Amino acid sequence: MSADQFIVGCVQLCPGEDRDANLARVVDGVRSAKDQGAALVALPEYATFLHASGAAMRANADEEASDPSLPKLQKLAIDQKVWLLVGSLALNGPEGRLVNRSYLLSPSGDVVASYDKIHMFDATLKNGRVIRESSAYAPGGRAVVARTPWACIGMSVCYDARFPQLYRALAQGGAEVLAVPAAFTRQTGTLHWKALLQARAIENGAFIIAPATCGEHPGGHQTYGHAMIIDPNGQILAEAGEASEVICAPIDLGQVALARSRIPSLSHDRIFELAHAG
């Protein structure tokens, strides 16, 4: 492959409350992606621990310096000689709340970048279940573009997908690949997941890599799965189902340049006023 081409892998998992078991599945998934030629492997949100209860998430969270998962994931990146996108870890944050933090690790195990999820999922599902992420998590306030040997990656997490202005800023800041690791609920996933990801790809002329959790999780939580890799024209290159799976696809950054040259909308933003009439 040329210098602007590489293979990306997305690992789809069904994490629960057994951290060691979750990490073992992560290792298997990363090894599978590496065996398929992936140079960059992406894990979903909450890959190492997931419970529907905010209290359970808090009880199992640590400070970043003492989190048991991150060193093991760093060693995994070293052992497999891959760039590893850690979808997110729930860590102790400010004022008694958690942060939902994503990491990009180099093949030497270094933390190249970290990103705290900005947008909090406060919603009422159609079955009446109320989710108030903001009650347990402190939102981040910084968008992040991280450089790899092939591409600049814009970092995001799950609910961020509903906020196009974030991805616009990432793309205008140089991101050619947009990462959307997620634990999308099954109810919202069936309605919006695919459309949101394709829209973010098309709007920004960027590749989307979206590893996902799937299945049933402790506390009655259900996530949608359907991890996806999407090209800058919104075409799905690879899609998982609703069970644990590893998907891979080639990334050709020439497609980003071509899409953006044909429709250079990233340079066409206009300042405007909002008027109310009638």
FENVENWO-V525898 format. One record per residue. N is the residue number from 0. RES is the residue in one letter. SS is DSSP state (~ for helix, > for strand, _ for the rest). PHI is phi in radians with two decimals (NA if undefined). D_FIRST is the distance of its C-alpha to the first C-alpha in Angstrom with 1 decimal. Layout:
N RES SS PHI D_FIRST
N RES SS PHI D_FIRST
//
This chain:
0 M _ NA 0.0
1 S _ -1.34 3.8
2 A _ -1.14 6.7
3 D _ -1.86 7.9
4 Q > -2.24 5.7
5 F > -2.82 6.8
6 I > -1.86 9.3
7 V > -1.97 12.9
8 G > -2.11 16.0
9 C > -2.05 19.5
10 V > -1.74 22.4
11 Q > -1.78 25.7
12 L > -2.37 28.8
13 C _ -2.09 32.6
14 P _ -1.27 33.8
15 G _ -2.30 37.5
16 E _ -1.77 39.9
17 D _ -1.72 39.0
18 R ~ -1.06 36.6
19 D ~ -1.11 35.9
20 A ~ -1.13 35.2
21 N ~ -1.08 32.9
22 L ~ -1.13 30.9
23 A ~ -1.11 30.8
24 R ~ -1.19 29.2
25 V ~ -1.05 26.7
26 V ~ -1.02 25.7
27 D ~ -1.06 25.4
28 G ~ -1.15 23.2
29 V ~ -1.16 20.8
30 R ~ -1.08 20.6
31 S ~ -1.08 20.0
32 A ~ -1.12 17.1
33 K ~ -1.09 15.6
34 D ~ -1.09 16.3
35 Q _ -1.58 14.2
36 G _ 1.69 11.1
37 A _ -1.20 12.0
38 A _ -1.68 11.5
39 L > -2.18 14.2
40 V > -2.11 17.2
41 A > -2.00 20.1
42 L _ -1.80 23.7
43 P _ -1.37 26.5
44 E _ -1.00 29.6
45 Y _ 0.95 32.2
46 A _ -1.14 30.0
47 T _ -1.77 32.4
48 F _ -2.90 35.8
49 L _ -2.58 37.0
50 H > -2.49 40.7
51 A _ -1.16 42.4
52 S _ -1.48 45.0
53 G ~ -1.09 44.5
54 A ~ -1.12 47.1
55 A ~ -1.16 45.0
56 M ~ -1.12 41.9
57 R ~ -1.13 44.0
58 A ~ -1.13 45.6
59 N _ -1.87 42.3
60 A _ -1.62 40.7
61 D > -2.23 40.6
62 E _ -1.18 40.1
63 E ~ -0.96 36.6
64 A ~ -1.17 37.6
65 S ~ -1.99 39.1
66 D _ -1.13 36.8
67 P ~ -1.32 36.1
68 S ~ -1.42 32.7
69 L ~ -1.04 30.7
70 P ~ -1.05 31.0
71 K ~ -1.20 29.9
72 L ~ -1.24 26.9
73 Q ~ -1.10 26.1
74 K ~ -1.11 26.5
75 L ~ -1.09 24.3
76 A ~ -1.06 21.4
77 I ~ -1.16 22.1
78 D ~ -1.07 22.6
79 Q ~ -1.61 19.4
80 K _ 0.98 17.3
81 V _ -2.23 16.1
82 W > -1.34 16.8
83 L > -2.19 19.7
84 L > -1.61 21.4
85 V > -1.51 25.0
86 G > -0.85 26.3
87 S > -3.03 29.8
88 L > -2.16 32.6
89 A > -1.50 36.2
90 L > -2.20 37.8
91 N > -1.12 41.3
92 G _ -2.20 41.5
93 P ~ -1.35 44.3
94 E ~ 0.99 47.8
95 G ~ 1.31 47.5
96 R _ -1.82 44.6
97 L > -1.61 41.1
98 V > -2.14 37.7
99 N > -1.83 34.7
100 R > -1.93 32.0
101 S > -1.75 28.2
102 Y > -2.27 26.1
103 L > -2.03 22.6
104 L > -1.92 22.2
105 S _ -1.49 19.8
106 P _ -1.13 18.8
107 S _ -1.65 21.9
108 G _ 1.49 24.0
109 D _ -1.29 24.9
110 V > -1.41 25.9
111 V > -1.35 23.8
112 A > -2.75 25.6
113 S > -2.39 28.2
114 Y > -2.53 29.6
115 D > -1.68 32.9
116 K _ -0.88 33.2
117 I _ -1.48 35.2
118 H _ -1.69 36.6
119 M _ -1.67 39.0
120 F _ -1.44 39.4
121 D > -1.91 43.2
122 A > -2.70 43.9
123 T > -2.05 46.2
124 L _ -1.33 44.7
125 K _ -1.19 46.5
126 N _ -1.49 48.0
127 G _ 1.65 49.7
128 R _ -1.18 47.6
129 V > -1.79 47.4
130 I > -2.05 44.5
131 R > -2.20 45.0
132 E ~ -1.07 42.0
133 S ~ -1.19 43.6
134 S ~ -1.32 46.5
135 A _ -1.94 44.4
136 Y > -2.12 41.5
137 A _ -1.60 41.4
138 P _ -1.28 39.0
139 G _ -1.33 36.5
140 G _ -2.38 36.8
141 R _ -2.43 33.6
142 A _ -1.44 30.3
143 V _ -2.30 27.2
144 V > -1.99 23.9
145 A > -1.97 21.7
146 R > -1.70 18.9
147 T _ -2.11 15.8
148 P _ -1.08 13.1
149 W _ -1.87 11.1
150 A _ -2.57 14.0
151 C > -1.58 17.8
152 I > -1.95 19.2
153 G > -1.57 22.7
154 M > -1.69 24.7
155 S > -2.74 27.4
156 V > -2.52 29.2
157 C ~ 0.80 30.7
158 Y ~ -1.03 33.7
159 D ~ -0.92 32.0
160 A ~ -1.01 30.4
161 R ~ -1.52 33.8
162 F _ -2.14 33.8
163 P ~ -1.06 31.7
164 Q ~ -1.12 32.9
165 L ~ -1.13 30.9
166 Y ~ -1.25 27.6
167 R ~ -1.06 28.8
168 A ~ -1.12 29.4
169 L ~ -1.12 26.0
170 A ~ -1.15 24.2
171 Q ~ -1.20 26.5
172 G _ -1.56 25.9
173 G _ 1.95 22.2
174 A _ -1.21 20.7
175 E _ -1.87 17.8
176 V > -2.17 17.6
177 L > -1.96 21.1
178 A > -1.69 21.8
179 V > -2.29 24.9
180 P > -1.14 25.8
181 A > -2.60 29.1
182 A _ -2.22 32.1
183 F _ -1.19 33.2
184 T > -1.08 36.7
185 R ~ -1.07 36.9
186 Q ~ -1.15 39.5
187 T ~ -1.36 37.6
188 G ~ -1.10 34.2
189 T ~ -1.11 35.6
190 L ~ -1.55 36.8
191 H ~ -2.26 34.2
192 W ~ -0.92 30.9
193 K ~ -1.06 28.8
194 A ~ -1.12 30.4
195 L ~ -1.09 30.1
196 L ~ -1.17 26.4
197 Q ~ -1.13 25.7
198 A ~ -1.11 28.1
199 R ~ -1.10 26.4
200 A ~ -1.14 23.0
201 I ~ -1.15 24.8
202 E ~ -1.03 27.1
203 N ~ -1.96 24.4
204 G _ 0.96 21.5
205 A _ -2.31 19.4
206 F > -1.29 17.5
207 I > -2.00 19.9
208 I > -2.07 19.3
209 A > -2.35 22.7
210 P _ -1.22 23.5
211 A > -2.48 27.1
212 T > -1.51 30.1
213 C > -2.60 32.1
214 G > 1.52 35.5
215 E > -1.74 38.8
216 H > -2.15 39.2
217 P > -0.94 42.4
218 G _ 1.55 45.0
219 G _ 1.46 44.4
220 H > -1.49 41.1
221 Q > -2.18 38.8
222 T > -2.06 35.2
223 Y > -1.49 33.2
224 G _ 1.34 29.8
225 H _ 1.01 27.4
226 A _ -0.91 24.4
227 M > -2.45 22.0
228 I > -2.17 18.6
229 I > -2.23 19.3
230 D _ -1.55 17.5
231 P _ -1.13 19.2
232 N _ -1.72 21.4
233 G _ 1.48 22.8
234 Q _ -1.47 21.3
235 I > -1.40 21.0
236 L > -1.49 17.6
237 A > -2.73 19.1
238 E > -2.53 22.7
239 A _ -1.47 24.7
240 G _ -1.62 28.4
241 E _ -1.96 31.3
242 A _ -2.11 30.8
243 S _ -1.03 28.6
244 E > -2.91 25.1
245 V > -2.10 21.4
246 I > -2.05 19.0
247 C > -2.41 15.2
248 A > -2.77 13.0
249 P > -1.36 9.6
250 I > -1.94 10.1
251 D > -2.09 9.2
252 L _ -1.17 11.5
253 G ~ -1.04 12.3
254 Q ~ -1.19 14.4
255 V ~ -1.16 16.4
256 A ~ -1.06 17.2
257 L ~ -1.17 18.2
258 A ~ -1.07 20.3
259 R ~ -1.32 22.0
260 S ~ -1.36 22.8
261 R ~ -1.29 24.3
262 I _ -2.26 26.4
263 P _ -1.42 26.7
264 S ~ -1.18 29.0
265 L ~ -1.12 27.9
266 S ~ -1.85 30.0
267 H _ -1.90 32.9
268 D _ -1.06 34.6
269 R _ -2.20 38.4
270 I _ -1.44 41.2
271 F _ -2.51 43.8
272 E _ -1.78 47.0
273 L _ -1.75 47.9
274 A _ -1.96 51.2
275 H _ -1.89 53.4
276 A _ -2.06 55.6
277 G _ 1.48 58.5
//
